[in-house]
Amino acid sequence: MNIFDSIFYFCISLLPVAAIAAWMIRGRVHAQFRDTHWRSLPAHYGWYIFICMILPSSVLFLLVSTLHLLTLYSASGATLLSAAFLLTLWGGWYGFKNINPDLCAREFVESVIRYLLISAAFISILTTIGIVLAIIFEAIHFFKIVSFWEFITGTHWAPDDATSGNTSGMFGSIPIFAGTFMITIIAMLVAVPIGILSAVFMSEYASERVRNTAKPALEILAGIPTVVYGFFAAITVSPLVVKFADSVGLQADYTNALTPGIVMGIMIIPFISSLSDDVIRAVPRALRDGSLALGTTISETVKYIVLPAALPGIIAAILLGVSRALGETMIVVMAAGLRPNLTWNPLEGMTTVTVRIVDALTGDQAFDSPETLSAFGLGLVLLVITLLLNVVSIYVTRRFRSQYE
Amino acid sequence: MNNITATKRTKRRYLSERLFKGSAIFALSLAASFLIFFFYTMISQGLSAFSQAEILVDVHYNESSKKSYKKAIAKEHRSIVSRGWTRTLPLYMEAHPEVMGTTTSEWVTATADVDQYLKGKPNRLKSKDKRKVDALQKEGKIKLAFNTNFFTRGDSKMAELAGIKSAVIGSIYVLIVTILIALPIGVMTAVYLEEFAPDNRTTQMIEVNINNLAAIPSILFGLLGLAIFINFFGVPRSSALVGGLTLALMTLPVIIITTRAALRAVPHSIREAAYGLGASKWQAVFHHVLPLALPGILTGSIIGLAQAMGETAPLLIVGMMAYIPDSPGSFTEAATVLPAQIFTWAGESIRAYEERTAAAILVLLSILLSMNSLAIWLRKRFETRW
């Protein structure tokens, strides 16, 4: 019996016992409730007993399993279970002894709940810290092998040729980032004009009925899983691009950068259109009316009044779109190339940061091989860029809000 | 003179107005036509995988075919009947001794190449077999039947037998872990931040954190799962547990943000009325605010879970793209999920997998769309407008 078994046995044996005890106490208090003045409701006394019985052993389990996972200390499951049993008995006895009409059971129960809520809130912080630490920790291992300067300025990426002894010149990340930015730029060239113009149409021209069908329809595009977009790009769009390039006399690879760029652009349209739609509608009616009263056409009002007023919000939407495009994985894994390629030609195969991360971590290398660790180096750069973009977009949105609210 | 230039200018302005409006309509219809084109290609590619070629042949159940399963079927049919199916015959005979010594004519699964040939798709069927199939077709001994294997079998190296069952079950396991972890923690966090938290630096830090967490690319959650859950805590690789944990952390910010919005939509007068009747803060929240916010919370959680269900990238990193022919029996066994199955099939070089990939996509999309419509229906049905 290991620690986790003992937690399981605890849950199926002692939890019901505690629940029955709580129910009985509730009944006892309820029976005397009319005669004496109790400070809390009967249910609170029941919960009080329940917490007295469960809390000490839960804390014990948490402590021991943490120590066990950190490999600092380990107890046998049987010892742990009997200790938990004794603690539960002691807790029950202690709680039972304390129950009297003057006990502030509600305050006790509510403060325990409060701490429970606080600890749940801290998990989100722990997750962020976990991501940052996990990536930084492994990235440090990587930068011990490969110099950081070489990583960000080198133009040759060939992790397959690298052995743990000789890594110089094998881990230059510029071609990878060039591919990432190329695909992101193509995606934004597709998504930004279509997204913003659709938003303008929906908020300024369309009738309520058209708007109510167009907006959810666009949101379907956002709900399609990225692996499906990837398949669509690889099977349908890529041959079309190659055929089209052929017909105008150009040579295109099947893993060209244009295909994932276009498909990623389609994926990002709904983000940009729905965020821009919100900010365009947030521009006060009075601004539009003032402009239209001067005799401008709707398009002039949009171009000279509405869009400049909504600009910060639209920029925030575009930045969020960029950060999605940079971190998007499945489309590029399935439709872009594996080979790092430093070129300006979008019809050639290129690779991206996320492709290299997936490639490095789904192979069969040892976990401490330079190639595996390079995934964490790339991940670190990706994390820093997306966090920066997010911070900037939050700052821009906040300024926009304070302008009109 | 002046009038003429004025009319000219007005004309030009109206032209540019029409151009602008036209380009806006064009943009929206472009987006709509992407959507239509997308669904058209998926349906036209995937629909054919729901039927599968079957051949009427005599199956001989006897001792010699039990020893060598090939002998159960007449020699001329061996090259067009799925070997994956004949291979199961000895086990079947083991389990059903009463069939021994009989010969029955049955509809059996044909090979993937026969299937593709019948559907008029590119295939590698030999011309000798093509003639056999044509002859059988004239006799009515070959047909396209509903593809039950696709729903009742797991992944297979033989395209005609490959199905989505193990992937669907893996998806369900992963979703259960995700719900069990993300839903309580997310709702508790949101309740704390919205109803109890004092407005101080710690609270602001948690809020910034949640916003940042929502913006982190999903693949980095995979790196977290690999480095922390697998390497540090020793959770088994490619298990539903590690996948569910990773997706739970990814879904957490979505659930927190939507739950907070739902709680915020409950008007303050409700809380004050509860306080006025002597309720404590917790009683006001638990008895009054939370039930009123429940439709909003459910809607947001379902949308978040639908997102998690379609997610692939972090699961590839934690190893959930392994070849899994059998359904997982527990949370710690190696499992695969529907999107990962789509990814592995998309990488297969055999053409018969292509339509199966599209069919699996149709299944996934219909699950996700129905989850999302359920969420929208819930919101419409139970939402109170204040």
Interface residues (C-beta under 8 A of the other chain):
Chain A: L69 R106 E110 I113 R114 L116 L117 I118 A120 A121 F122 I123 S124 I125 T127 T128 G130 I131 A134 I135 F137 E138 P193 I194 G195 L197 S198 V200 F201 M202 E204 Y205 A214 A217 L218 I220 L221 G223 I224 P225 T226 V227 V228 G230 F231 F232 A234 I235 T236 I266 I269 S273 T297 I298 S299 E300 V302 K303 L320 S323 R324 L326 G327 E328 T329 M330 V333 M334 T354 I357 V358 L361 T362 F367 A375 F376 G379 L382 L383 T386 L387 L389 N390 V391 I394
Chain B: R13 Y14 S16 E17 L19 F20 K21 S23 A24 I25 F26 A27 L28 L30 A31 A32 F34 L35 F38 T41 M42 Q45 P184 I185 M188 T189 V191 Y192 L193 F196 A197 M205 I206 V208 N209 I210 N211 N212 L213 A215 I216 P217 S218 I219 L220 F221 G222 L223 L224 L226 A227 I228 N231 F232 F233 G234 L249 L252 P253 I256 S280 K281 W282 A306 Q307 G310 E311 T312 A313 L316 I317 G319 M321 P339 A340 I342 F343 A346 G347 E354 T357 A358 I361 L364 L365 L368 L369 N372
